[in-house]
Amino acid sequence: MAAVLLTGMSGAGKSATLLELARRGIRVVDTDADEWNEWVQAPDGPDWVWRLDRLHALLDEVGPEPLVLAGCRSNQGALYPCLRAAVLLTAPLPVLLMRAQNRENPYGSTAEDRARIAEHVAWVEPLLRRSATLVLDTAQLSVAQVADQVEALLNGAGAGAPLG
């Protein structure tokens, strides 16, 4: 079990950290890709969730090899027993909004997107914080420093005990 999840709101630094970890030779998977997700009908409406069957198959395939997943979905807790750690990347809301507005990914470019990000920071991030193994403020740490801490978790060092 050498898999770590990077989670957090849009603009928190998940993609930048994945790029840095991949540069270091660590296998990474951005779960925002369509192949890892599907629409389901939730009690409060449609929900874009992880295809847990595919993620479990990926984890089985890599076995004990280091792997970093990145994403944030309502059903991510179902994967926690298979992970070494869940790392919440966070930053103050103005930083998140500025990053989301000024990146290549189009999500965050509209006022509606930014309002949704603010809403998620208010009610989703506290849930993520409660279940996180480690919380890293990406406004205070460089991408390299965040990657260093994730790499330490992959190697069995760092904060927290395995999830699950």
C-alpha positions as CSV (number, residue, x, y, z in Angstrom):
1,M,0.0,0.0,0.0
2,A,2.2,2.8,-1.3
3,A,-0.6,5.0,-2.8
4,V,-1.2,8.5,-1.7
5,L,-4.2,10.7,-2.6
6,L,-3.8,14.4,-3.2
7,T,-7.2,16.1,-2.6
8,G,-8.4,19.6,-2.3
9,M,-10.3,22.4,-3.9
10,S,-9.7,23.7,-7.4
11,G,-6.6,25.8,-7.4
12,A,-5.0,24.1,-4.4
13,G,-2.1,22.8,-6.4
14,K,-2.9,19.1,-7.1
15,S,-2.0,19.3,-10.8
16,A,1.2,21.2,-10.1
17,T,2.3,18.7,-7.5
18,L,1.5,15.8,-9.8
19,L,3.7,17.3,-12.5
20,E,6.6,17.7,-10.0
21,L,6.2,14.2,-8.7
22,A,6.1,12.8,-12.3
23,R,9.3,14.8,-13.1
24,R,10.9,12.9,-10.1
25,G,9.9,9.6,-11.7
26,I,6.9,8.8,-9.5
27,R,3.8,7.3,-11.2
28,V,0.9,9.8,-11.0
29,V,-2.7,9.6,-12.1
30,D,-5.0,12.7,-12.4
31,T,-8.4,11.2,-11.6
32,D,-10.2,14.2,-13.2
33,A,-10.0,12.4,-16.5
34,D,-13.3,11.0,-17.8
35,E,-12.0,7.4,-17.7
36,W,-12.0,7.5,-13.9
37,N,-15.4,9.0,-13.4
38,E,-19.1,8.5,-14.1
39,W,-22.4,10.3,-13.4
40,V,-24.7,8.8,-10.8
41,Q,-28.0,9.9,-9.5
42,A,-27.5,11.0,-5.9
43,P,-30.4,12.0,-3.5
44,D,-29.7,15.7,-4.2
45,G,-29.2,15.3,-7.9
46,P,-26.5,14.1,-10.4
47,D,-23.0,13.5,-9.0
48,W,-19.7,13.0,-10.9
49,V,-18.1,10.3,-8.9
50,W,-15.1,8.0,-9.1
51,R,-15.4,4.7,-10.9
52,L,-14.1,2.8,-7.9
53,D,-13.9,-0.5,-9.8
54,R,-11.3,1.1,-12.1
55,L,-9.4,2.8,-9.3
56,H,-9.3,-0.5,-7.3
57,A,-8.0,-2.3,-10.5
58,L,-5.3,0.4,-10.9
59,L,-4.2,0.0,-7.2
60,D,-4.1,-3.8,-7.6
61,E,-2.0,-3.4,-10.8
62,V,0.6,-1.2,-9.2
63,G,0.7,-3.2,-6.0
64,P,3.4,-1.9,-3.6
65,E,4.9,0.5,-6.3
66,P,4.6,4.2,-5.4
67,L,1.5,5.9,-6.9
68,V,0.0,9.3,-6.3
69,L,-3.6,9.9,-7.3
70,A,-5.1,13.4,-7.4
71,G,-8.7,14.4,-7.3
72,C,-11.7,15.2,-5.2
73,R,-14.9,13.3,-5.4
74,S,-17.8,12.7,-3.0
75,N,-17.1,8.9,-2.9
76,Q,-13.3,9.2,-2.3
77,G,-13.6,7.9,1.2
78,A,-14.4,4.4,-0.2
79,L,-10.8,4.3,-1.5
80,Y,-9.2,5.3,1.8
81,P,-8.6,1.7,3.0
82,C,-6.4,1.2,0.0
83,L,-4.3,4.3,0.5
84,R,-1.2,5.0,2.7
85,A,-2.4,8.6,3.1
86,A,-4.8,11.3,2.0
87,V,-3.1,14.7,1.7
88,L,-5.3,17.8,1.7
89,L,-3.8,20.6,-0.3
90,T,-5.3,23.9,0.7
91,A,-4.8,27.7,0.4
92,P,-6.8,30.8,1.4
93,L,-9.9,31.3,-0.8
94,P,-8.4,34.4,-2.6
95,V,-5.4,32.4,-3.6
96,L,-7.5,29.5,-4.9
97,L,-9.7,31.8,-6.9
98,M,-6.7,33.6,-8.4
99,R,-5.0,30.3,-9.4
100,A,-8.3,28.9,-10.8
101,Q,-8.8,32.0,-12.9
102,N,-5.3,32.1,-14.3
103,R,-4.6,28.5,-15.3
104,E,-4.9,26.5,-18.5
105,N,-7.8,24.4,-17.2
106,P,-11.0,26.3,-18.1
107,Y,-12.7,25.5,-14.8
108,G,-12.5,28.6,-12.7
109,S,-12.6,31.1,-15.5
110,T,-16.3,32.1,-15.0
111,A,-17.9,33.9,-12.1
112,E,-20.2,30.9,-11.7
113,D,-17.2,28.5,-11.4
114,R,-15.5,30.8,-8.8
115,A,-18.8,31.0,-6.8
116,R,-18.9,27.1,-6.8
117,I,-15.3,27.0,-5.6
118,A,-16.1,29.3,-2.7
119,E,-19.1,27.2,-1.8
120,H,-17.0,24.0,-1.9
121,V,-14.3,25.6,0.3
122,A,-17.1,26.4,2.9
123,W,-18.6,22.9,3.1
124,V,-16.4,20.3,1.3
125,E,-13.0,21.3,2.6
126,P,-13.9,20.9,6.3
127,L,-15.0,17.3,5.5
128,L,-11.7,16.7,3.7
129,R,-9.8,18.2,6.6
130,R,-11.3,15.8,9.1
131,S,-10.3,12.7,7.0
132,A,-6.9,13.9,5.9
133,T,-3.7,12.3,7.0
134,L,-1.8,15.5,6.3
135,V,-2.9,19.1,5.5
136,L,-0.5,21.2,3.5
137,D,-1.0,25.0,2.8
138,T,0.2,25.5,-0.7
139,A,0.2,29.3,-0.2
140,Q,3.0,28.8,2.3
141,L,4.9,25.9,0.6
142,S,6.5,25.7,-2.8
143,V,5.5,22.9,-5.2
144,A,8.8,21.2,-4.5
145,Q,8.2,21.4,-0.8
146,V,4.8,19.8,-1.2
147,A,6.2,17.1,-3.4
148,D,8.9,16.4,-0.8
149,Q,6.3,15.8,1.8
150,V,4.3,13.6,-0.4
151,E,7.4,11.6,-1.4
152,A,8.2,11.1,2.3
153,L,4.7,9.7,2.8
154,L,5.3,7.3,-0.2
155,N,8.5,6.2,1.5
156,G,6.7,5.5,4.8
157,A,7.9,8.6,6.5
158,G,6.0,11.7,7.4
159,A,2.9,12.5,9.3
160,G,0.0,10.2,10.0
161,A,-0.8,6.5,10.0
162,P,-2.2,4.5,7.1
163,L,-5.9,5.2,6.4
164,G,-8.6,2.6,6.7
